Amino acid sequence: MDRDEVPAALLALPGMDGRTVTAIRTRALGDPDVAPPGEAVPDARRPWRSYALHHLRTASAPEPGTASRRQPQGVQS
């Protein structure tokens, strides 16, 4: 099956939506150029839109554990 035929086949299955299909194409099928529905991913990122979006999300996420290190208000360290 061609990579472009996969979305229609997956969407035909019960319970599948665009985001799930995008995740399957990116992670399970290794498709590097999938733009999730509703996400503004410029064509300039082609043919690596999936990886570019993942990188940008990861880069903007807070480091693990940083929220737990914050001192409660009024407590000095």
All heavy atoms as a GROMACS GRO file, in nm:
protein
  578
    1MET      N    1   0.085  -0.117   0.000
    1MET     CA    2   0.000   0.000   0.000
    1MET      C    3   0.090   0.124   0.000
    1MET      O    4   0.186   0.132   0.074
    1MET     CB    5  -0.089  -0.001   0.124
    1MET     CG    6  -0.180   0.118   0.133
    1MET     SD    7  -0.293   0.116   0.274
    1MET     CE    8  -0.408  -0.008   0.223
    2ASP      N    9   0.055   0.220  -0.082
    2ASP     CA   10   0.129   0.345  -0.092
    2ASP      C   11   0.105   0.430   0.033
    2ASP      O   12  -0.004   0.427   0.091
    2ASP     CB   13   0.082   0.420  -0.216
    2ASP     CG   14   0.162   0.545  -0.246
    2ASP    OD1   15   0.240   0.589  -0.158
    2ASP    OD2   16   0.149   0.599  -0.357
    3ARG      N   17   0.205   0.505   0.074
    3ARG     CA   18   0.195   0.589   0.193
    3ARG      C   19   0.079   0.688   0.185
    3ARG      O   20   0.018   0.721   0.285
    3ARG     CB   21   0.329   0.659   0.212
    3ARG     CG   22   0.328   0.790   0.270
    3ARG     CD   23   0.459   0.862   0.279
    3ARG     NE   24   0.578   0.786   0.256
    3ARG     CZ   25   0.699   0.826   0.288
    3ARG    NH1   26   0.716   0.941   0.346
    3ARG    NH2   27   0.803   0.754   0.264
    4ASP      N   28   0.045   0.734   0.066
    4ASP     CA   29  -0.066   0.828   0.049
    4ASP      C   30  -0.203   0.761   0.060
    4ASP      O   31  -0.303   0.829   0.079
    4ASP     CB   32  -0.054   0.901  -0.084
    4ASP     CG   33   0.070   0.990  -0.089
    4ASP    OD1   34   0.108   1.043   0.018
    4ASP    OD2   35   0.127   1.006  -0.197
    5GLU      N   36  -0.208   0.629   0.049
    5GLU     CA   37  -0.334   0.555   0.062
    5GLU      C   38  -0.364   0.519   0.207
    5GLU      O   39  -0.477   0.487   0.240
    5GLU     CB   40  -0.327   0.428  -0.022
    5GLU     CG   41  -0.313   0.453  -0.170
    5GLU     CD   42  -0.285   0.326  -0.248
    5GLU    OE1   43  -0.271   0.218  -0.186
    5GLU    OE2   44  -0.276   0.333  -0.371
    6VAL      N   45  -0.265   0.525   0.292
    6VAL     CA   46  -0.280   0.483   0.431
    6VAL      C   47  -0.385   0.565   0.508
    6VAL      O   48  -0.467   0.506   0.578
    6VAL     CB   49  -0.143   0.486   0.504
    6VAL    CG1   50  -0.158   0.467   0.653
    6VAL    CG2   51  -0.053   0.380   0.446
    7PRO      N   52  -0.388   0.698   0.497
    7PRO     CA   53  -0.486   0.774   0.576
    7PRO      C   54  -0.631   0.730   0.550
    7PRO      O   55  -0.708   0.712   0.644
    7PRO     CB   56  -0.465   0.919   0.533
    7PRO     CG   57  -0.326   0.924   0.484
    7PRO     CD   58  -0.299   0.789   0.425
    8ALA      N   59  -0.667   0.711   0.425
    8ALA     CA   60  -0.803   0.670   0.393
    8ALA      C   61  -0.834   0.532   0.451
    8ALA      O   62  -0.943   0.510   0.506
    8ALA     CB   63  -0.825   0.670   0.242
    9ALA      N   64  -0.738   0.441   0.443
    9ALA     CA   65  -0.759   0.307   0.497
    9ALA      C   66  -0.774   0.310   0.649
    9ALA      O   67  -0.861   0.242   0.706
    9ALA     CB   68  -0.644   0.215   0.458
   10LEU      N   69  -0.692   0.391   0.716
   10LEU     CA   70  -0.701   0.400   0.862
   10LEU      C   71  -0.828   0.471   0.907
   10LEU      O   72  -0.892   0.430   1.004
   10LEU     CB   73  -0.578   0.471   0.919
   10LEU     CG   74  -0.448   0.393   0.912
   10LEU    CD1   75  -0.331   0.481   0.955
   10LEU    CD2   76  -0.454   0.268   0.998
   11LEU      N   77  -0.866   0.577   0.836
   11LEU     CA   78  -0.987   0.650   0.873
   11LEU      C   79  -1.113   0.566   0.853
   11LEU      O   80  -1.216   0.594   0.914
   11LEU     CB   81  -0.997   0.781   0.794
   11LEU     CG   82  -0.901   0.890   0.838
   11LEU    CD1   83  -0.903   1.006   0.738
   11LEU    CD2   84  -0.935   0.939   0.978
   12ALA      N   85  -1.105   0.463   0.770
   12ALA     CA   86  -1.219   0.374   0.750
   12ALA      C   87  -1.243   0.284   0.871
   12ALA      O   88  -1.351   0.227   0.886
   12ALA     CB   89  -1.198   0.290   0.624
   13LEU      N   90  -1.144   0.273   0.958
   13LEU     CA   91  -1.158   0.190   1.078
   13LEU      C   92  -1.235   0.265   1.186
   13LEU      O   93  -1.219   0.386   1.201
   13LEU     CB   94  -1.020   0.151   1.131
   13LEU     CG   95  -0.933   0.068   1.037
   13LEU    CD1   96  -0.792   0.054   1.096
   13LEU    CD2   97  -0.996  -0.068   1.013
   14PRO      N   98  -1.317   0.195   1.264
   14PRO     CA   99  -1.393   0.262   1.370
   14PRO      C  100  -1.300   0.323   1.475
   14PRO      O  101  -1.200   0.262   1.514
   14PRO     CB  102  -1.476   0.149   1.432
   14PRO     CG  103  -1.463   0.032   1.342
   14PRO     CD  104  -1.345   0.054   1.254
   15GLY      N  105  -1.333   0.444   1.517
   15GLY     CA  106  -1.258   0.509   1.625
   15GLY      C  107  -1.136   0.587   1.581
   15GLY      O  108  -1.070   0.648   1.664
   16MET      N  109  -1.103   0.583   1.454
   16MET     CA  110  -0.986   0.656   1.406
   16MET      C  111  -1.022   0.801   1.375
   16MET      O  112  -1.125   0.829   1.317
   16MET     CB  113  -0.929   0.592   1.280
   16MET     CG  114  -0.860   0.462   1.302
   16MET     SD  115  -0.702   0.493   1.382
   16MET     CE  116  -0.644   0.328   1.396
   17ASP      N  117  -0.932   0.891   1.414
   17ASP     CA  118  -0.949   1.031   1.377
   17ASP      C  119  -0.818   1.078   1.313
   17ASP      O  120  -0.720   1.003   1.306
   17ASP     CB  121  -0.989   1.118   1.496
   17ASP     CG  122  -0.883   1.122   1.606
   17ASP    OD1  123  -0.776   1.059   1.590
   17ASP    OD2  124  -0.907   1.189   1.707
   18GLY      N  125  -0.816   1.202   1.269
   18GLY     CA  126  -0.699   1.254   1.199
   18GLY      C  127  -0.572   1.253   1.282
   18GLY      O  128  -0.464   1.222   1.232
   19ARG      N  129  -0.583   1.285   1.411
   19ARG     CA  130  -0.464   1.287   1.496
   19ARG      C  131  -0.407   1.147   1.517
   19ARG      O  132  -0.286   1.128   1.518
   19ARG     CB  133  -0.497   1.350   1.631
   19ARG     CG  134  -0.518   1.498   1.620
   19ARG     CD  135  -0.474   1.566   1.749
   19ARG     NE  136  -0.474   1.709   1.732
   19ARG     CZ  137  -0.368   1.779   1.692
   19ARG    NH1  138  -0.256   1.719   1.667
   19ARG    NH2  139  -0.376   1.909   1.677
   20THR      N  140  -0.494   1.049   1.532
   20THR     CA  141  -0.449   0.911   1.550
   20THR      C  142  -0.381   0.861   1.423
   20THR      O  143  -0.275   0.798   1.428
   20THR     CB  144  -0.566   0.820   1.586
   20THR    OG1  145  -0.631   0.873   1.702
   20THR    CG2  146  -0.521   0.678   1.614
   21VAL      N  147  -0.441   0.891   1.309
   21VAL     CA  148  -0.382   0.852   1.181
   21VAL      C  149  -0.245   0.916   1.164
   21VAL      O  150  -0.149   0.851   1.122
   21VAL     CB  151  -0.476   0.888   1.064
   21VAL    CG1  152  -0.406   0.872   0.930
   21VAL    CG2  153  -0.603   0.804   1.070
   22THR      N  154  -0.233   1.044   1.200
   22THR     CA  155  -0.105   1.113   1.191
   22THR      C  156   0.000   1.047   1.280
   22THR      O  157   0.114   1.026   1.238
   22THR     CB  158  -0.122   1.261   1.231
   22THR    OG1  159  -0.212   1.322   1.140
   22THR    CG2  160   0.011   1.334   1.228
   23ALA      N  161  -0.039   1.012   1.403
   23ALA     CA  162   0.055   0.947   1.494
   23ALA      C  163   0.101   0.812   1.440
   23ALA      O  164   0.220   0.778   1.446
   23ALA     CB  165  -0.009   0.930   1.631
   24ILE      N  166   0.009   0.736   1.384
   24ILE     CA  167   0.045   0.605   1.328
   24ILE      C  168   0.139   0.622   1.209
   24ILE      O  169   0.240   0.552   1.199
   24ILE     CB  170  -0.081   0.527   1.287
   24ILE    CG1  171  -0.158   0.485   1.413
   24ILE    CG2  172  -0.046   0.405   1.202
   24ILE    CD1  173  -0.295   0.427   1.385
   25ARG      N  174   0.107   0.716   1.122
   25ARG     CA  175   0.194   0.738   1.005
   25ARG      C  176   0.334   0.781   1.047
   25ARG      O  177   0.433   0.738   0.989
   25ARG     CB  178   0.133   0.843   0.913
   25ARG     CG  179   0.015   0.793   0.834
   25ARG     CD  180  -0.040   0.900   0.744
   25ARG     NE  181   0.057   0.935   0.640
   25ARG     CZ  182   0.042   1.038   0.559
   25ARG    NH1  183  -0.063   1.117   0.570
   25ARG    NH2  184   0.131   1.064   0.467
   26THR      N  185   0.342   0.867   1.149
   26THR     CA  186   0.472   0.919   1.191
   26THR      C  187   0.552   0.814   1.267
   26THR      O  188   0.668   0.789   1.237
   26THR     CB  189   0.453   1.043   1.278
   26THR    OG1  190   0.380   1.140   1.206
   26THR    CG2  191   0.586   1.101   1.321
   27ARG      N  192   0.490   0.754   1.366
   27ARG     CA  193   0.565   0.666   1.457
   27ARG      C  194   0.576   0.522   1.407
   27ARG      O  195   0.684   0.464   1.410
   27ARG     CB  196   0.500   0.670   1.594
   27ARG     CG  197   0.516   0.806   1.657
   27ARG     CD  198   0.468   0.809   1.800
   27ARG     NE  199   0.488   0.940   1.856
   27ARG     CZ  200   0.390   1.027   1.876
   27ARG    NH1  201   0.267   0.997   1.844
   27ARG    NH2  202   0.415   1.145   1.928
   28ALA      N  203   0.465   0.465   1.363
   28ALA     CA  204   0.468   0.324   1.324
   28ALA      C  205   0.519   0.304   1.181
   28ALA      O  206   0.589   0.207   1.154
   28ALA     CB  207   0.328   0.264   1.337
   29LEU      N  208   0.484   0.396   1.093
   29LEU     CA  209   0.524   0.380   0.953
   29LEU      C  210   0.647   0.461   0.916
   29LEU      O  211   0.698   0.449   0.805
   29LEU     CB  212   0.407   0.417   0.861
   29LEU     CG  213   0.278   0.336   0.884
   29LEU    CD1  214   0.167   0.387   0.793
   29LEU    CD2  215   0.304   0.188   0.863
   30GLY      N  216   0.694   0.547   1.007
   30GLY     CA  217   0.816   0.623   0.983
   30GLY      C  218   0.803   0.729   0.875
   30GLY      O  219   0.902   0.765   0.812
   31ASP      N  220   0.682   0.780   0.854
   31ASP     CA  221   0.661   0.883   0.753
   31ASP      C  222   0.712   1.016   0.806
   31ASP      O  223   0.660   1.068   0.904
   31ASP     CB  224   0.512   0.893   0.719
   31ASP     CG  225   0.485   0.980   0.598
   31ASP    OD1  226   0.575   1.057   0.558
   31ASP    OD2  227   0.374   0.972   0.544
   32PRO      N  228   0.817   1.074   0.747
   32PRO     CA  229   0.877   1.196   0.800
   32PRO      C  230   0.803   1.324   0.763
   32PRO      O  231   0.835   1.431   0.813
   32PRO     CB  232   1.016   1.196   0.737
   32PRO     CG  233   0.996   1.129   0.606
   32PRO     CD  234   0.891   1.023   0.633
   33ASP      N  235   0.702   1.315   0.676
   33ASP     CA  236   0.639   1.436   0.624
   33ASP      C  237   0.487   1.436   0.646
   33ASP      O  238   0.409   1.439   0.551
   33ASP     CB  239   0.671   1.452   0.476
   33ASP     CG  240   0.633   1.591   0.426
   33ASP    OD1  241   0.647   1.687   0.502
   33ASP    OD2  242   0.589   1.601   0.310
   34VAL      N  243   0.446   1.430   0.771
   34VAL     CA  244   0.303   1.432   0.804
   34VAL      C  245   0.275   1.556   0.887
   34VAL      O  246   0.342   1.581   0.987
   34VAL     CB  247   0.263   1.307   0.885
   34VAL    CG1  248   0.115   1.309   0.915
   34VAL    CG2  249   0.301   1.181   0.812
   35ALA      N  250   0.178   1.633   0.845
   35ALA     CA  251   0.136   1.750   0.923
   35ALA      C  252   0.004   1.715   0.991
   35ALA      O  253  -0.093   1.679   0.924
   35ALA     CB  254   0.118   1.871   0.833
   36PRO      N  255  -0.001   1.722   1.124
   36PRO     CA  256  -0.126   1.691   1.194
   36PRO      C  257  -0.237   1.787   1.156
   36PRO      O  258  -0.211   1.903   1.125
   36PRO     CB  259  -0.090   1.709   1.342
   36PRO     CG  260   0.057   1.707   1.348
   36PRO     CD  261   0.105   1.756   1.215
   37PRO      N  262  -0.361   1.740   1.158
   37PRO     CA  263  -0.472   1.828   1.124
   37PRO      C  264  -0.481   1.944   1.222
   37PRO      O  265  -0.464   1.926   1.343
   37PRO     CB  266  -0.596   1.738   1.133
   37PRO     CG  267  -0.553   1.614   1.202
   37PRO     CD  268  -0.405   1.607   1.195
   38GLY      N  269  -0.501   2.063   1.170
   38GLY     CA  270  -0.515   2.180   1.255
   38GLY      C  271  -0.384   2.244   1.298
   38GLY      O  272  -0.384   2.345   1.367
   39GLU      N  273  -0.271   2.186   1.262
   39GLU     CA  274  -0.140   2.240   1.299
   39GLU      C  275  -0.084   2.320   1.181
   39GLU      O  276  -0.088   2.274   1.067
   39GLU     CB  277  -0.041   2.129   1.334
   39GLU     CG  278  -0.076   2.052   1.457
   39GLU     CD  279  -0.043   2.126   1.584
   39GLU    OE1  280   0.037   2.221   1.580
   39GLU    OE2  281  -0.097   2.087   1.688
   40ALA      N  282  -0.033   2.436   1.211
   40ALA     CA  283   0.028   2.519   1.107
   40ALA      C  284   0.175   2.482   1.094
   40ALA      O  285   0.261   2.533   1.164
   40ALA     CB  286   0.014   2.666   1.141
   41VAL      N  287   0.203   2.390   1.006
   41VAL     CA  288   0.341   2.348   0.979
   41VAL      C  289   0.375   2.393   0.838
   41VAL      O  290   0.318   2.344   0.741
   41VAL     CB  291   0.357   2.195   0.991
   41VAL    CG1  292   0.502   2.155   0.971
   41VAL    CG2  293   0.306   2.145   1.125
   42PRO      N  294   0.466   2.490   0.825
   42PRO     CA  295   0.495   2.546   0.693
   42PRO      C  296   0.550   2.442   0.595
   42PRO      O  297   0.621   2.350   0.634
   42PRO     CB  298   0.600   2.653   0.720
   42PRO     CG  299   0.619   2.660   0.866
   42PRO     CD  300   0.546   2.549   0.930
   43ASP      N  301   0.516   2.460   0.469
   43ASP     CA  302   0.569   2.371   0.366
   43ASP      C  303   0.721   2.381   0.356
   43ASP      O  304   0.785   2.291   0.302
   43ASP     CB  305   0.507   2.403   0.230
   43ASP     CG  306   0.367   2.345   0.217
   43ASP    OD1  307   0.332   2.256   0.297
   43ASP    OD2  308   0.294   2.387   0.126
   44ALA      N  309   0.778   2.488   0.408
   44ALA     CA  310   0.924   2.503   0.407
   44ALA      C  311   0.991   2.390   0.486
   44ALA      O  312   1.109   2.363   0.467
   44ALA     CB  313   0.964   2.637   0.466
   45ARG      N  314   0.916   2.325   0.573
   45ARG     CA  315   0.971   2.214   0.653
   45ARG      C  316   0.970   2.082   0.578
   45ARG      O  317   1.017   1.981   0.628
   45ARG     CB  318   0.892   2.198   0.783
   45ARG     CG  319   0.890   2.320   0.869
   45ARG     CD  320   1.019   2.333   0.944
   45ARG     NE  321   1.011   2.442   1.041
   45ARG     CZ  322   1.101   2.535   1.052
   45ARG    NH1  323   1.205   2.535   0.973
   45ARG    NH2  324   1.089   2.629   1.142
   46ARG      N  325   0.911   2.080   0.458
   46ARG     CA  326   0.908   1.956   0.380
   46ARG      C  327   1.049   1.914   0.343
   46ARG      O  328   1.131   2.001   0.319
   46ARG     CB  329   0.828   1.976   0.251
   46ARG     CG  330   0.681   1.975   0.274
   46ARG     CD  331   0.608   1.990   0.140
   46ARG     NE  332   0.466   1.991   0.159
   46ARG     CZ  333   0.388   1.884   0.140
   46ARG    NH1  334   0.440   1.772   0.099
   46ARG    NH2  335   0.260   1.892   0.161
   47PRO      N  336   1.081   1.793   0.338
   47PRO     CA  337   1.001   1.674   0.359
   47PRO      C  338   1.011   1.620   0.502
   47PRO      O  339   0.992   1.502   0.524
   47PRO     CB  340   1.060   1.576   0.260
   47PRO     CG  341   1.207   1.608   0.262
   47PRO     CD  342   1.213   1.758   0.282
   48TRP      N  343   1.037   1.705   0.598
   48TRP     CA  344   1.059   1.661   0.736
   48TRP      C  345   0.961   1.724   0.834
   48TRP      O  346   0.995   1.750   0.949
   48TRP     CB  347   1.203   1.693   0.778
   48TRP     CG  348   1.303   1.633   0.686
   48TRP    CD1  349   1.375   1.697   0.590
   48TRP    CD2  350   1.338   1.496   0.677
   48TRP    NE1  351   1.454   1.609   0.523
   48TRP    CE2  352   1.434   1.483   0.574
   48TRP    CE3  353   1.300   1.382   0.746
   48TRP    CZ2  354   1.490   1.362   0.539
   48TRP    CZ3  355   1.357   1.261   0.710
   48TRP    CH2  356   1.451   1.252   0.608
   49ARG      N  357   0.838   1.751   0.793
   49ARG     CA  358   0.742   1.820   0.880
   49ARG      C  359   0.715   1.746   1.011
   49ARG      O  360   0.706   1.807   1.117
   49ARG     CB  361   0.611   1.845   0.807
   49ARG     CG  362   0.624   1.948   0.697
   49ARG     CD  363   0.494   1.975   0.630
   49ARG     NE  364   0.445   1.854   0.565
   49ARG     CZ  365   0.326   1.843   0.507
   49ARG    NH1  366   0.243   1.945   0.506
   49ARG    NH2  367   0.290   1.731   0.448
   50SER      N  368   0.703   1.614   1.007
   50SER     CA  369   0.676   1.537   1.129
   50SER      C  370   0.787   1.558   1.231
   50SER      O  371   0.763   1.585   1.348
   50SER     CB  372   0.666   1.388   1.098
   50SER     OG  373   0.565   1.363   1.005
   51TYR      N  374   0.910   1.544   1.184
   51TYR     CA  375   1.024   1.557   1.274
   51TYR      C  376   1.045   1.702   1.320
   51TYR      O  377   1.081   1.726   1.434
   51TYR     CB  378   1.150   1.504   1.207
   51TYR     CG  379   1.142   1.356   1.177
   51TYR    CD1  380   1.163   1.307   1.049
   51TYR    CD2  381   1.110   1.265   1.277
   51TYR    CE1  382   1.154   1.172   1.022
   51TYR    CE2  383   1.100   1.130   1.251
   51TYR     CZ  384   1.122   1.084   1.123
   51TYR     OH  385   1.112   0.950   1.096
   52ALA      N  386   1.021   1.797   1.231
   52ALA     CA  387   1.035   1.938   1.268
   52ALA      C  388   0.935   1.975   1.376
   52ALA      O  389   0.971   2.040   1.476
   52ALA     CB  390   1.016   2.027   1.146
   53LEU      N  391   0.811   1.932   1.362
   53LEU     CA  392   0.710   1.962   1.462
   53LEU      C  393   0.744   1.896   1.595
   53LEU      O  394   0.733   1.959   1.701
   53LEU     CB  395   0.572   1.916   1.413
   53LEU     CG  396   0.456   1.952   1.503
   53LEU    CD1  397   0.445   2.103   1.521
   53LEU    CD2  398   0.327   1.896   1.446
   54HIS      N  399   0.788   1.773   1.592
   54HIS     CA  400   0.827   1.703   1.715
   54HIS      C  401   0.942   1.777   1.783
   54HIS      O  402   0.942   1.796   1.904
   54HIS     CB  403   0.866   1.559   1.685
   54HIS     CG  404   0.915   1.485   1.804
   54HIS    ND1  405   0.832   1.443   1.905
   54HIS    CD2  406   1.039   1.449   1.841
   54HIS    CE1  407   0.904   1.383   1.998
   54HIS    NE2  408   1.030   1.386   1.962
   55HIS      N  409   1.041   1.818   1.706
   55HIS     CA  410   1.156   1.890   1.762
   55HIS      C  411   1.113   2.022   1.825
   55HIS      O  412   1.156   2.056   1.936
   55HIS     CB  413   1.260   1.916   1.653
   55HIS     CG  414   1.371   2.005   1.698
   55HIS    ND1  415   1.471   1.962   1.783
   55HIS    CD2  416   1.396   2.134   1.673
   55HIS    CE1  417   1.552   2.063   1.808
   55HIS    NE2  418   1.510   2.169   1.742
   56LEU      N  419   1.028   2.097   1.756
   56LEU     CA  420   0.984   2.226   1.810
   56LEU      C  421   0.903   2.209   1.938
   56LEU      O  422   0.918   2.286   2.032
   56LEU     CB  423   0.903   2.301   1.704
   56LEU     CG  424   0.984   2.346   1.583
   56LEU    CD1  425   0.891   2.401   1.475
   56LEU    CD2  426   1.088   2.449   1.622
   57ARG      N  427   0.818   2.108   1.942
   57ARG     CA  428   0.740   2.082   2.065
   57ARG      C  429   0.833   2.042   2.180
   57ARG      O  430   0.816   2.087   2.292
   57ARG     CB  431   0.639   1.971   2.041
   57ARG     CG  432   0.518   2.017   1.966
   57ARG     CD  433   0.420   1.905   1.954
   57ARG     NE  434   0.303   1.947   1.880
   57ARG     CZ  435   0.221   1.864   1.823
   57ARG    NH1  436   0.241   1.734   1.829
   57ARG    NH2  437   0.115   1.910   1.758
   58THR      N  438   0.929   1.957   2.152
   58THR     CA  439   1.022   1.912   2.256
   58THR      C  440   1.108   2.028   2.306
   58THR      O  441   1.131   2.043   2.425
   58THR     CB  442   1.112   1.799   2.203
   58THR    OG1  443   1.029   1.692   2.159
   58THR    CG2  444   1.207   1.748   2.309
   59ALA      N  445   1.153   2.111   2.215
   59ALA     CA  446   1.239   2.224   2.252
   59ALA      C  447   1.164   2.327   2.336
   59ALA      O  448   1.224   2.394   2.420
   59ALA     CB  449   1.295   2.291   2.127
   60SER      N  450   1.034   2.339   2.318
   60SER     CA  451   0.958   2.439   2.393
   60SER      C  452   0.900   2.384   2.522
   60SER      O  453   0.846   2.459   2.603
   60SER     CB  454   0.845   2.496   2.307
   60SER     OG  455   0.750   2.396   2.280
   61ALA      N  456   0.911   2.254   2.546
   61ALA     CA  457   0.857   2.193   2.668
   61ALA      C  458   0.950   2.222   2.786
   61ALA      O  459   1.072   2.228   2.769
   61ALA     CB  460   0.843   2.042   2.649
   62PRO      N  461   0.893   2.239   2.905
   62PRO     CA  462   0.979   2.260   3.022
   62PRO      C  463   1.060   2.134   3.052
   62PRO      O  464   1.017   2.023   3.021
   62PRO     CB  465   0.881   2.290   3.134
   62PRO     CG  466   0.750   2.237   3.089
   62PRO     CD  467   0.753   2.240   2.939
   63GLU      N  468   1.176   2.153   3.111
   63GLU     CA  469   1.258   2.038   3.146
   63GLU      C  470   1.189   1.957   3.254
   63GLU      O  471   1.125   2.012   3.342
   63GLU     CB  472   1.394   2.086   3.198
   63GLU     CG  473   1.480   2.147   3.091
   63GLU     CD  474   1.618   2.181   3.144
   63GLU    OE1  475   1.667   2.110   3.233
   63GLU    OE2  476   1.675   2.279   3.096
   64PRO      N  477   1.202   1.824   3.247
   64PRO     CA  478   1.138   1.741   3.349
   64PRO      C  479   1.189   1.776   3.488
   64PRO      O  480   1.308   1.797   3.509
   64PRO     CB  481   1.181   1.599   3.311
   64PRO     CG  482   1.224   1.607   3.168
   64PRO     CD  483   1.271   1.748   3.147
   65GLY      N  484   1.098   1.785   3.581
   65GLY     CA  485   1.134   1.811   3.720
   65GLY      C  486   1.148   1.956   3.757
   65GLY      O  487   1.165   1.988   3.875
   66THR      N  488   1.141   2.048   3.663
   66THR     CA  489   1.160   2.188   3.698
   66THR      C  490   1.043   2.243   3.778
   66THR      O  491   1.062   2.324   3.866
   66THR     CB  492   1.180   2.276   3.573
   66THR    OG1  493   1.070   2.256   3.484
   66THR    CG2  494   1.311   2.245   3.505
   67ALA      N  495   0.924   2.196   3.752
   67ALA     CA  496   0.807   2.245   3.826
   67ALA      C  497   0.815   2.201   3.972
   67ALA      O  498   0.773   2.273   4.061
   67ALA     CB  499   0.678   2.195   3.762
   68SER      N  500   0.871   2.083   3.998
   68SER     CA  501   0.875   2.033   4.135
   68SER      C  502   0.983   2.103   4.218
   68SER      O  503   0.982   2.095   4.339
   68SER     CB  504   0.900   1.882   4.135
   68SER     OG  505   1.025   1.853   4.076
   69ARG      N  506   1.074   2.173   4.153
   69ARG     CA  507   1.181   2.242   4.226
   69ARG      C  508   1.141   2.381   4.274
   69ARG      O  509   1.213   2.444   4.347
   69ARG     CB  510   1.304   2.255   4.138
   69ARG     CG  511   1.369   2.123   4.108
   69ARG     CD  512   1.496   2.144   4.030
   69ARG     NE  513   1.538   2.020   3.972
   69ARG     CZ  514   1.603   2.009   3.858
   69ARG    NH1  515   1.633   2.114   3.789
   69ARG    NH2  516   1.638   1.892   3.812
   70ARG      N  517   1.029   2.429   4.229
   70ARG     CA  518   0.987   2.563   4.268
   70ARG      C  519   0.950   2.566   4.416
   70ARG      O  520   0.889   2.475   4.469
   70ARG     CB  521   0.867   2.607   4.187
   70ARG     CG  522   0.901   2.628   4.042
   70ARG     CD  523   0.783   2.682   3.968
   70ARG     NE  524   0.816   2.692   3.827
   70ARG     CZ  525   0.728   2.707   3.733
   70ARG    NH1  526   0.600   2.715   3.761
   70ARG    NH2  527   0.766   2.715   3.608
   71GLN      N  528   0.989   2.672   4.479
   71GLN     CA  529   0.958   2.692   4.620
   71GLN      C  530   0.817   2.748   4.634
   71GLN      O  531   0.775   2.830   4.556
   71GLN     CB  532   1.057   2.790   4.683
   71GLN     CG  533   1.199   2.739   4.686
   71GLN     CD  534   1.215   2.625   4.783
   71GLN    OE1  535   1.145   2.616   4.883
   71GLN    NE2  536   1.306   2.534   4.752
   72PRO      N  537   0.743   2.703   4.735
   72PRO     CA  538   0.612   2.763   4.759
   72PRO      C  539   0.628   2.911   4.788
   72PRO      O  540   0.731   2.956   4.837
   72PRO     CB  541   0.562   2.689   4.883
   72PRO     CG  542   0.644   2.565   4.892
   72PRO     CD  543   0.774   2.596   4.826
   73GLN      N  544   0.524   2.986   4.756
   73GLN     CA  545   0.528   3.131   4.775
   73GLN      C  546   0.555   3.163   4.922
   73GLN      O  547   0.496   3.105   5.012
   73GLN     CB  548   0.396   3.193   4.731
   73GLN     CG  549   0.402   3.343   4.725
   73GLN     CD  550   0.275   3.402   4.661
   73GLN    OE1  551   0.181   3.330   4.633
   73GLN    NE2  552   0.277   3.531   4.640
   74GLY      N  553   0.646   3.254   4.947
   74GLY     CA  554   0.678   3.294   5.083
   74GLY      C  555   0.790   3.215   5.147
   74GLY      O  556   0.835   3.245   5.256
   75VAL      N  557   0.838   3.109   5.081
   75VAL     CA  558   0.946   3.026   5.135
   75VAL      C  559   1.075   3.064   5.064
   75VAL      O  560   1.081   3.070   4.943
   75VAL     CB  561   0.916   2.876   5.114
   75VAL    CG1  562   1.035   2.793   5.161
   75VAL    CG2  563   0.789   2.836   5.185
   76GLN      N  564   1.176   3.093   5.143
   76GLN     CA  565   1.305   3.129   5.085
   76GLN      C  566   1.400   3.012   5.096
   76GLN      O  567   1.398   2.937   5.192
   76GLN     CB  568   1.363   3.251   5.156
   76GLN     CG  569   1.278   3.374   5.139
   76GLN     CD  570   1.340   3.493   5.212
   76GLN    OE1  571   1.442   3.483   5.276
   76GLN    NE2  572   1.273   3.607   5.202
   77SER      N  573   1.488   3.000   4.999
   77SER     CA  574   1.583   2.890   5.004
   77SER      C  575   1.719   2.937   5.049
   77SER      O  576   1.750   3.050   5.055
   77SER     CB  577   1.594   2.821   4.868
   77SER     OG  578   1.619   2.914   4.765
   0.00000   0.00000   0.00000
